[in-house]
Amino acid sequence: MAEKAKILLLDDDPAALRFLEYKLRRSIPEVDCEARLQPEVDGDFDIYFIDNEFEGQRIAAQLADRIRTLKPSALIIAYSATLDRDTLKRLMQAGCTKACDKSAPSELDAALDVLREHVQRIRMARKEAPRGPLGSLIQGLRTVTGLIEAWDTRLRQNNRQLTEEPKHENDAAA
């Protein structure tokens, strides 16, 4: 069985954190959730739900920057009641995938839809990923093979364009 996707939930409000964790576990049972009251993003997670405000400071953009440094492929969802225009702009620049307002239930539902799709992609990738000591080598070979195939396709297309008969101006007028 493939390893479950791992989600880190960050919020300094214990009630909001419990609600979010409950909603995630109920909506998407095939994930492992870890909840933290402190804005600490260390660890190996696939998905991050981050609040913006911790102890009166708005730090979601800094958290997203740190997450991108630690885990470039992670899905980041900002879930907060304090997302102003400047914060949203910074979050987008940091690679935040989705932002939603805690006070709008429909926004959380939309974020859960994004999350479900991402979890499905993770599950498929992990199911196809080889296991064991040679797993990394095999995955690397698959990647190189894919690149060579793409390069070969491009070369064939370029060769076809070069070998086609050049069109003359007289042909265009006919």
Order of alpha helices (4+ residues) and beta strands (2+ residues): beta-alpha-beta-beta-beta-beta-alpha-beta-alpha-beta-alpha-alpha-alpha
